[in-house]
């Protein structure tokens, strides 16, 4: 019984949220990118968002949270700096808001067991 207390009373969580950091970095880039939408500097926002969304998608697949890979793939396609999609500014701002919320939610929802043998 004392071993159960030490496990439940420990500061270490039983899972890790590996996708949280890249998701937050992408969300911050999107937040900073609001005033940059129609400027040349928005290219840097596209790079950061696309790369971080790929990383989040990889963590989602590794954590067997396949459903989160689909919106991450959509974010990668929409913010792809190599083949940029052009939308009206109102559409971009709406897409940025949706992507920001999806990234934060995915980062919080994708978790893997802290013990690799527990999976």
Secondary structure, 3 states (H helix, E strand, C coil): CHHHHHHHCCCCCCEECCHHHHHHHHHHHHHHHHHHCCCCCHHHHHHHHHHHHHHHHHHHHHCCCCHHHHHHHHHHHHCCCCCCCCCCHHHHHHHHHHHHHHHHHHHHHCCEECCHHHC
